[in-house]
Amino acid sequence: MDERQALTSFAALSQQTRLAIVRTLVVAGPDGLAAGLIAERMGVSPSNVSFHLKELERSSLIMQRRESRSIVYSASYDALADLVKFLMEDCCAGHPIIRENVQRPEGCSKTDVARSEGDIVA
């Protein structure tokens, strides 16, 4: 990812609703969510969510596809991974412990999330 694309991505994510949309789509997985459902979950009007979805799509952080009469949006995992890699390229030079914390494979497991929230995990 070049700096120009990173700036476009960060600009798109620098708005509260758009950041919430991306986070929601990441959790939704590759199947994505219909635009109407996204609007409902965000608590905003369909026209408002449409504006934000257009900006996120322009930045390549999300993708859309048509399914019957609905437009379904999903996170662009490759673009999001590239953005994270862009951030990590230079930031950890000389500080390997920071990179270790970011690269821990168990960092995204549901078990770790439950433990961090104080839940008992069987």
Secondary structure, DSSP 8 states (H G I E B T S, - for coil): --HHHHHHHHHHHTSHHHHHHHHHHHHH-TT-EEHHHHHHHHTS-HHHHHHHHHHHHHTTSEEEEEETTEEEEEE-HHHHHHHHHHHHHHHTTT-HHHHHHHH-GGGG-HHHHHHHTT----
